[in-house]
């Protein structure tokens, strides 16, 4: 059934939110030295130039193409910048190369034209009748896509050499601190509900539905994410040379991909170093470690523990009487965790006591997405989004794993309890940490 909407409060809210999001995206592209615009810091991803064209192309293709069926402003750009890539290996990634990307001036002209029409549409009264415009659904979808790609752009820029990035004037280095004792917290048995109820939030993705019930047995969980210091014990004990800690698939992958770790490495005589966003620094032992799912699982086996399932992580974070955030009802602020672009670096684990759960679990939101042992698959009764059907379905392959929580570059709107992130089990570039459990 088609429904007409033209709610002035919704219109104003969306205009404000979009302007803030687009301004943030502009600030992030401003970090890139002009000479680096066509660089490809992560070989498994498109070069930087793609992302400046992708965001307006997604807006055009989703709203003006699919919903409003308007004639294209630039069909070639709509197609060229339509989709990013998520290949499992470099050979596949190379097939998505492009011999000659458009100039930045041409992309900026396209971008300006798309957003000019977009804001004209937001001002239009009334909006056309269409099911995808009910309650602004497709507009919220485009907005969340923009916010998620801000984090994608940042982890790509993280791998860009420091000389090709322009440090902002408000940059503040984060200091290392002593590593806290990694106690384990008891999580009691409970039935939990994953996913979101209908109309619980302004917007949810298709993989957050339908709500699913899961029974959880009691377990113990690490109070903090695993730190760089703790993970070094695994490395120095020969963990990367001991196949008993790795799945056969992970061991085969590790031994055939002798690549440098994207975040930390050993360099004598300076010792261990970390590639922070703007500088290479001595490895801060109190910061959460960023690793692949394969490395996280190997470490868990090394210490005789396991990774939590998605349901177990959810139970630990939100309690037996579900609360909207790990700490309770209060809206997320800079006092609750390292999220929302408040820092350019991780913070020492446990830096946000106000954001801890009542049982003493720290950093459940922010400071790094947390790996779970759950493959990214649909909840029973899943229905793909009419507006963006490939968003989830393309990744139900058993090779991607669910992550929960958020990083320092996760927008606060994405901190809802039902949000699910996912990556390949061997993808090393995102801000992904983990904590262990004992059953």
JOFENJO-V213757 format. One record per backbone hydrogen bond with DSSP energy under -0.5 kcal/mol. CO is the residue of the C=O (numbers start at 1). NH is the residue of the N-H. E is the energy in kcal/mol with one decimal. If there is no record, write none. Layout:
BEGIN
{{CO/NH/E} {CO/NH/E}}
END
This chain:
BEGIN
{{3/130/-1.1} {5/127/-1.0} {6/8/-0.6} {7/11/-2.7} {8/12/-2.4} {9/13/-2.4} {10/14/-2.5} {11/15/-2.4} {12/16/-2.3} {13/17/-2.4} {14/18/-3.0} {15/19/-2.3} {16/20/-2.1} {17/21/-2.3} {18/22/-2.9} {19/23/-2.1} {20/24/-2.1} {21/25/-2.3} {22/26/-2.2} {23/27/-2.0} {24/28/-1.8} {25/29/-2.2} {26/30/-1.7} {28/31/-1.3} {29/32/-1.5} {31/166/-2.9} {33/36/-2.8} {34/37/-1.3} {36/39/-2.0} {37/49/-1.1} {39/48/-2.2} {41/43/-0.6} {42/45/-2.4} {44/87/-0.6} {47/50/-1.3} {47/51/-0.6} {48/51/-1.0} {48/52/-0.9} {49/53/-1.1} {50/53/-0.6} {50/54/-2.3} {51/55/-1.4} {52/56/-0.6} {53/57/-1.8} {54/58/-2.8} {55/59/-1.7} {56/60/-2.7} {57/61/-3.1} {58/62/-2.3} {59/63/-2.2} {59/64/-0.8} {60/64/-0.6} {60/65/-2.5} {61/66/-2.0} {62/67/-0.9} {63/67/-0.6} {63/68/-2.7} {64/70/-3.1} {74/78/-2.4} {75/79/-1.8} {76/80/-2.8} {77/81/-2.4} {79/82/-1.2} {89/93/-1.9} {90/94/-2.4} {91/95/-0.7} {92/95/-0.8} {93/96/-1.6} {94/97/-1.4} {103/107/-2.0} {104/108/-2.9} {105/109/-2.0} {106/110/-2.1} {107/111/-2.9} {108/112/-2.6} {109/113/-2.2} {110/114/-2.5} {111/115/-2.4} {112/116/-2.0} {113/117/-1.8} {114/118/-2.1} {115/119/-2.5} {116/120/-1.7} {117/121/-2.2} {118/122/-2.1} {119/123/-1.4} {120/124/-1.0} {121/124/-0.9} {128/130/-0.5} {130/133/-1.7} {131/134/-1.1} {132/138/-2.6} {133/136/-2.5} {134/137/-1.8} {136/139/-0.7} {136/140/-2.5} {137/141/-2.2} {138/142/-2.0} {139/143/-2.2} {140/144/-2.7} {141/145/-2.2} {142/146/-2.1} {143/147/-2.2} {144/148/-2.7} {145/149/-2.1} {146/150/-1.1} {147/151/-1.0} {148/152/-1.8} {149/153/-2.8} {150/154/-1.8} {151/155/-2.3} {152/156/-1.6} {153/157/-2.7} {154/158/-1.9} {155/159/-0.6} {156/159/-1.1} {157/160/-1.5} {161/164/-2.1} {162/165/-1.9} {164/33/-2.7} {165/167/-0.7} {168/171/-1.5} {181/183/-1.8} {183/223/-2.6} {185/221/-2.5} {186/188/-0.5} {187/219/-2.3} {190/192/-0.5} {190/216/-3.2} {192/194/-0.5} {192/214/-2.6} {194/212/-2.6} {197/200/-1.9} {205/208/-1.7} {206/209/-1.6} {208/196/-2.3} {209/379/-0.5} {212/194/-3.0} {214/192/-3.2} {216/190/-2.2} {219/187/-3.2} {220/438/-2.4} {221/185/-3.4} {223/362/-3.0} {226/289/-2.4} {227/231/-2.4} {228/232/-1.9} {229/233/-0.9} {230/233/-0.7} {230/234/-0.9} {231/235/-2.0} {232/236/-3.3} {233/237/-1.1} {234/239/-2.5} {235/238/-1.8} {238/241/-2.0} {239/242/-0.8} {241/243/-0.7} {242/245/-1.8} {243/246/-1.6} {247/251/-2.9} {248/252/-2.2} {249/253/-2.2} {250/254/-2.9} {251/255/-2.4} {252/256/-1.2} {253/257/-0.8} {254/257/-0.7} {257/259/-2.1} {263/275/-3.4} {265/273/-2.7} {267/271/-1.7} {271/267/-1.8} {272/283/-2.0} {273/265/-1.6} {274/276/-1.2} {274/281/-2.6} {279/276/-2.0} {279/281/-0.6} {281/274/-3.2} {283/285/-0.7} {284/287/-1.2} {285/229/-2.2} {286/349/-2.6} {287/228/-2.6} {289/291/-0.6} {292/296/-2.3} {293/297/-2.6} {294/298/-1.9} {295/299/-2.4} {296/300/-2.4} {297/301/-2.2} {298/302/-2.0} {299/303/-1.9} {300/305/-3.4} {301/304/-1.1} {306/437/-2.6} {308/373/-2.5} {309/313/-2.7} {310/314/-2.3} {311/315/-2.6} {312/316/-2.5} {313/317/-2.3} {314/318/-2.6} {315/319/-1.7} {318/323/-1.3} {320/322/-0.7} {325/328/-1.0} {326/358/-0.5} {328/325/-1.4} {333/336/-1.8} {333/337/-0.6} {337/339/-1.4} {338/367/-2.2} {339/342/-0.7} {347/288/-0.6} {348/351/-1.2} {352/355/-1.7} {353/356/-1.3} {357/360/-1.7} {360/362/-0.5} {361/357/-2.2} {369/371/-0.5} {369/433/-3.7} {370/404/-2.1} {373/375/-0.6} {374/402/-2.9} {375/377/-1.0} {376/398/-0.5} {379/382/-1.7} {388/391/-1.6} {389/393/-0.8} {390/394/-1.2} {392/395/-2.4} {393/396/-1.3} {395/397/-1.9} {399/425/-1.8} {400/376/-2.9} {401/423/-1.3} {402/372/-1.7} {403/421/-2.1} {404/370/-3.1} {404/406/-0.8} {406/368/-1.9} {407/410/-1.6} {408/341/-2.3} {409/411/-0.5} {410/340/-2.4} {411/414/-1.9} {412/415/-1.6} {413/416/-0.6} {416/419/-1.4} {421/403/-2.6} {423/401/-2.6} {424/427/-1.4} {425/293/-0.6} {425/294/-2.0} {426/428/-0.5} {430/432/-1.8} {431/369/-2.6} {431/433/-0.5} {432/291/-2.3} {433/371/-2.3} {434/226/-2.9} {435/308/-0.6} {436/222/-2.7} {437/306/-2.0} {438/220/-2.9}}
END
